[in-house]
Amino acid sequence: MKGFKMYKQIQQLKEIGFTRSRTAKQLNINRETVTRYWNMTADEFAKQLYSINRELLLSNYEEIIINWLKQYPTMTAAQVCDWLKEHYKEDIKERTVSRYVKGLREEYNLKKIQSSQGL
C-alpha cells in the first residue's frame, strides 16, 4: 500500500486515537513508515510524492543522460537540466536533476572531469 491512500489511512487512525504501533498492525505496514508520516501535513506529503515522481520521470531519460555524461565528461547537472528542458520540454527542478545525475555518476562510475577554464 503506497501513496496518498496509505497517508490518509494513517491520519484517520491517528485521529480516532490509534497508537503508531496499532496503526502499523492495522494497516500491515512497518511502524517506521507510520512514524515517517504520523506528523506530516498533507501538503508536505504531496511535496514528497511530487519529488519522488519527478525522479521516476528522470529514469525515462536515464540512457540519454548517461550518453551525454559519457560524451561530455565536463557536463554539469545544471547543463543536463537545461538540455532536458530544451530538448524534451520537461519541467524539472535543477536540484532533482543534480541528485539524479550524482547517483548515475556513482552507479556507472562516470567521473566528472573539471573543465579547464581560462585556457
C-alpha positions as CSV (number, residue, x, y, z in Angstrom):
1,M,0.0,0.0,0.0
2,K,1.5,3.3,-1.1
3,G,0.7,6.8,-1.9
4,F,-2.0,9.1,-0.7
5,K,-4.3,6.3,0.3
6,M,-1.8,5.0,2.9
7,Y,-1.1,8.5,4.2
8,K,-4.8,9.2,4.5
9,Q,-5.4,5.9,6.4
10,I,-2.6,6.6,8.8
11,Q,-4.1,10.1,9.5
12,Q,-7.6,8.7,10.0
13,L,-6.4,6.1,12.5
14,K,-4.3,8.7,14.3
15,E,-7.4,10.9,14.5
16,I,-9.5,8.2,16.2
17,G,-6.8,7.5,18.8
18,F,-4.8,4.6,17.4
19,T,-1.2,4.5,18.5
20,R,1.6,4.2,15.9
21,S,2.1,0.5,16.7
22,R,-1.6,-0.3,16.4
23,T,-1.8,1.7,13.2
24,A,1.1,-0.2,11.7
25,K,-0.5,-3.5,12.7
26,Q,-3.9,-2.5,11.4
27,L,-2.5,-1.4,8.0
28,N,0.0,-4.2,7.9
29,I,2.9,-1.8,7.3
30,N,6.2,-1.1,9.1
31,R,6.0,1.0,12.2
32,E,8.8,3.2,10.9
33,T,6.6,4.0,7.9
34,V,3.8,5.1,10.2
35,T,6.3,7.2,12.2
36,R,7.5,8.9,9.0
37,Y,4.0,10.1,8.0
38,W,2.5,10.5,11.5
39,N,3.0,14.2,11.9
40,M,3.4,15.1,8.2
41,T,0.8,17.5,6.8
42,A,-1.0,16.7,3.6
43,D,1.0,19.5,1.8
44,E,4.3,18.0,3.0
45,F,3.2,14.6,1.8
46,A,2.2,15.9,-1.6
47,K,5.5,17.7,-2.0
48,Q,7.4,14.5,-1.1
49,L,5.3,12.4,-3.5
50,Y,5.9,15.0,-6.3
51,S,9.6,14.8,-5.7
52,I,9.6,11.0,-6.0
53,N,7.6,11.2,-9.2
54,R,10.0,13.7,-10.7
55,E,12.9,11.3,-10.1
56,L,10.9,8.5,-11.7
57,L,10.3,10.7,-14.6
58,L,14.1,11.2,-14.9
59,S,14.5,7.4,-15.1
60,N,12.8,7.6,-18.5
61,Y,15.8,9.6,-19.7
62,E,18.5,7.5,-17.9
63,E,20.1,6.2,-21.1
64,I,20.1,9.6,-22.8
65,I,21.7,11.2,-19.7
66,I,24.3,8.5,-19.4
67,N,25.2,9.0,-23.1
68,W,25.5,12.8,-22.5
69,L,27.8,12.3,-19.5
70,K,30.0,9.8,-21.4
71,Q,30.2,12.1,-24.5
72,Y,30.7,15.3,-22.4
73,P,32.5,14.3,-19.2
74,T,32.7,18.0,-18.1
75,M,28.9,18.4,-18.3
76,T,27.3,19.6,-15.1
77,A,23.9,18.6,-13.7
78,A,22.7,22.2,-14.4
79,Q,23.5,21.6,-18.1
80,V,21.7,18.3,-18.1
81,C,18.7,20.0,-16.6
82,D,18.9,22.7,-19.3
83,W,19.1,20.1,-22.1
84,L,16.2,18.2,-20.7
85,K,14.1,21.4,-20.7
86,E,15.3,22.3,-24.2
87,H,15.1,19.0,-26.0
88,Y,12.2,17.3,-24.1
89,K,10.2,20.2,-22.7
90,E,10.3,18.7,-19.2
91,D,9.7,21.0,-16.2
92,I,12.2,19.6,-13.7
93,K,13.9,21.3,-10.8
94,E,17.7,21.6,-11.0
95,R,18.2,20.1,-7.6
96,T,16.2,17.0,-8.6
97,V,18.4,16.6,-11.7
98,S,21.5,17.2,-9.6
99,R,20.7,14.3,-7.2
100,Y,19.8,12.1,-10.1
101,V,23.0,12.8,-12.1
102,K,25.1,12.3,-8.9
103,G,23.5,8.9,-8.5
104,L,24.2,8.0,-12.1
105,R,27.8,9.1,-11.9
106,E,28.3,6.9,-8.8
107,E,26.4,3.9,-10.2
108,Y,28.1,3.9,-13.6
109,N,31.5,5.2,-12.4
110,L,31.2,8.3,-14.6
111,K,33.8,10.7,-13.1
112,K,33.2,14.4,-13.8
113,I,36.2,15.9,-15.4
114,Q,36.8,19.5,-14.3
115,S,36.7,21.8,-17.3
116,S,39.9,23.8,-17.7
117,Q,38.6,27.3,-17.7
118,G,40.9,30.1,-18.7
119,L,42.7,28.2,-21.5
